[in-house]
Amino acid sequence: MRRIILLGVALLAAACATVPGPSVVTPREGVARVSQLQALDDFRLDGRLAAAVGQEGFSATLAWAQRGARSELELRAPLGFGTARIVREAGAVRLDTSRGERFDGPEAEDDLAARLGFRPPLDSLRYWVLGVPDPHRPVAGSTGDEGRPSSLDQEGWHVDFSDYRVVDSARGTYWLPRRLTLLREGVRLRLVVDHWVPGES
């Protein structure tokens, strides 16, 4: 009986040794990931956006190109202007519509807010889509494993992340979220990223 017990223990230990454990991200790896992505100022993404603002809502396709401090977003949706191109650079916003209209500065921000029903957090959003907090603003709280948050609170927005994926590029390998949900005062935004191109240049 003693031999049988010892054999069973040995087999169990061997079986446990061959089963891989869960992936663990160390604090150092987490900090490195956050720093890597906060410094990433060159990326493209294509995705789908769904918004609920009070009792209203809309859906749109989104193309985002980040080049340094310049953010370019193209929304295609029935928002009263069909297609909108939004450029954010040096703290200023420009809005071009498919009707040939152009708005600059505060006028562009006010017009965009009126059409969407809320003011989009463009400055912080360029970091949130990468799955990291905006390094220029305080973070009220976050949850999740080291370096890959499942949620964070910043600038009055609550952001949930899910379905991270590994994306390879010429400049490195990145863990990037595929789904984001943003909540704030009756506004709910859901973004699904279908295609990532990080670090093109």
N, C-alpha and C positions, 0 to 999 in steps of 0.2 A: 504493500500500500504506500509506503514511504517513497519508493522509487516512482510510483505512478504520480504521486503528488509533485515530486520534484520535476518529473518530465513535463507535467502540465504547466508548472510555473515557467519552465524553460521555454516551452512553446509559446506561452502567452507573452513572455518578454521579447521573444524573437518577432512575434507578430506586431507588437507595439513598435518595435524598432523599425519595421518596414513601412509603417503607415506615416506619411508626412503630416506634420502638425500644421496648424494655421499659420498663414503668413504674418509675421510680426514686424512692424516698422519701429525701429528704435528712435528715441528722441533725437539723436544726431541726424539720422536719415530724414526725419520729419522736418527739422529745421532746414536742412539742405534743400529739401523739395520746395518749401515755402520760399526760400531765398532765390532759388533757381527760377521759379515761376513769376515772382514779383519783379524780377529783372528781365523777364521775357517781354520785349517790346515789339515783337515782329511775329504776327500770326494771322491766320485767316480761319474763319469757321462759317459753315452753312448749317442752318437749322430752321426750326419751326417755333413760332411764338404764339401762345394763347393767353389772352388777358381778360380778366373779369373786373369791371370797375362798377361797384354798386350793383345795379340790376342790368347793366349793359355789358357787352363783351365783344371781342373780335379775335380773329386769328390771322396770322400773317407768316410769310416766309421771311427769314432774316439772313442776310449776308453781311459779315463783319470783317473788316480788314484793319489791322492795327499796324501802324508804321511809326515807331517812336512814340511821340506824344500825340500823334494824329490818329483819331478814330474815325472810320468811315463805316456807316451802317446804311444798308438799303433794306427797306421794308416794302413788301408787296402785299397789300391788303385793301379791303373796301373801307378805308378810313376817311372817306370824303375827298381823298386826293389820289387814290389808286396806288401809286408808287411814291415813296418818299426817300430821299437821300439826305442823311444827316451827317454832318462833318463837325467834329469837336476837336479844336486845336487851340493851344495857348489860352485856355479858359473861355473861348468864344465858340458859339454854335452857329452853324449855317444850315438852313433847311431849303432843299430844292424839291418841288413837287412835279408830278407828271403833267400838270397843267401849265408848266413853264413859270411858276411863281418862285421867287427867291426871297427868303427872309434871313436877316443877319442879326447877331447879337441878342439882346434881350427880346426883341420882337420875334426872333426865331424860337426862343425858349418858350415865350408866352403862347405863340401859335401852336407849337408842338404840344404843349400841355393842354391847350384847349381841345385839340383834335383827339389826343389820346385819353384825356380825362385825368391825367396825373403827370407829374414831372419825373421823367426817367432819370435814375441816378447814373448818368453816363460815366462820370469820372471813376466811381467805385465799381461800376458794372464791368469795366474792362479787366479788373482783377478778379471779380467774383466768377466770371465765366471760366477762369482758369482754375477755380477751386481754392483760392487763397484770399485773405482779407486785403483790403486797401491799406498799404503801408503808411499812407499819409493821414489816416484817420484812426481814432481809437476804436477798439473792438469791445463791445459791451459784454460779449460772451460767445463761447463756441463749444461744440461737442464733437466727438469723434476720435479716431485714433490719431497718432502723431503725424502731423503734416497733411492728412487728408480729412478735413472736417466733414462731419455729416450735417452740421448747421453752424451758422454764425449770426450775430446781431451787430449791425453797423449802420450808422447814419439813419437810425430809425426804421431800418428794414430788417426783417428776419429772412434769412436765406437758407434753404434746405438743399443739400447736394445728394445725388444718388447715382448709382451705376457708373462708377469710375472705370475708365479704360486706359490701357497702355497705348501710347501713340509714339511711334518712332519717326524721327526726322534726321536730316543731315547734321543737325546741331545737337542731337541727343535724344534721350527717351524720357517721356513725360507721362505722369499719371494725371489725366484730365477728366472732369465730370461730363457725363452725357446728358444728365437731367438736372435742372435747377428749378426751384420754386421760390419766388420772392413774394413776401407778404408785407403789407403796410396799410393800415387805416382804410379798410374796405377795398384795397387793390390786391389782386392776386395775378401773378405772372408765372407762366410755365414755359420753360425753354428746353427744347430737345435739340441737342447738337448732333447732326447727322454726319458731318465731315469736319475733321480738324486738319489744319496744316500749320503746325507750330514751327517757328524759327526758319523761315524760308531763306533768308539771306545769311 
